[in-house]
Amino acid sequence: MDELIKTFYMAFNHLDADTMVSCYHEDIVFEDPAFGVLEGTRAGNMWRMLCEAQKKETDFKVIFSNVKTDGNYGSANWEAFYTFSKTRRKVHNKISAEFEFKDGKIIKHTDHFNLHKWAKQALGLKGFILGGTGYFKTKLRHQTNTLLDRFEHNL
């Protein structure tokens, strides 16, 4: 399963969403602080949307490390470097990921990162002030899911 995780992140670094999604089981459950819980096709479409958005940028990079798997479980650390399109601010996000596997695919993927740190980088002063609040997390999830709704509508 180490190779599956490595394939996933190498594909992300190349903005190859189709290969990323091919690593997911059809019943995938994805969760992170920015999107909340996404299931099935919607989880794959989130990666499609994020990859498509970054293709317009020149500084996108993903690195990963500490890939570990044991039976049906795995973990990895990964870092994303990119320009946040809304503010043109540089972001370096450090994420720890947990995985569960079924039928040779990822069936559960949970990303953990410090949303307040991300908000400070992506949004500046506004993120510094509001990024650690429940209000911000709720509003961000609403915005990200609305963008995903629009993206899916146009597929």
Phi, psi and omega in degrees: 000342176305317183296326179297314179295317179297317178301317180302309184285328175295321177296320179297317179299331178264008179056040180258081185296325181297319177292320177303310183295328179294343177279346183268142170290152181298337179260027182306142169236118179249145176213139171206170183295333185275324184253341187078216182264128176234139183236150173058225183303326181298322177297315177297320180293332175298315179294322177300315180296313182296318178296316180299318180296323183281344180296342179277348183259163180247353187250013182288134178206141174236132171236149180224157182204173175053042176289123180223135175225149179209100181067242183266010183230153178203170178206162176198159169250142176214156181229138178244134177239124182194171174260125179286116191299326184292326184242350184065021179269146179283138180233138171231099185257129179255124188232141169249135185241143174239142183229150166235146184242149174208134178056035178076012181231168176277121179255338176220132181223117180238121177257133177243130171207163181279104184296326179295316177298317178300314183298320178299318180289313186285325188243353180072223185303317179302317178292324178297317183284314188258343190302337181264007185262155174297324178303313181298314181300316179296314181295318180298314179298322177297314181295314182295321180287330174293318176298319179294321176302313180297317179300313180295325179297328182269000179287000000 
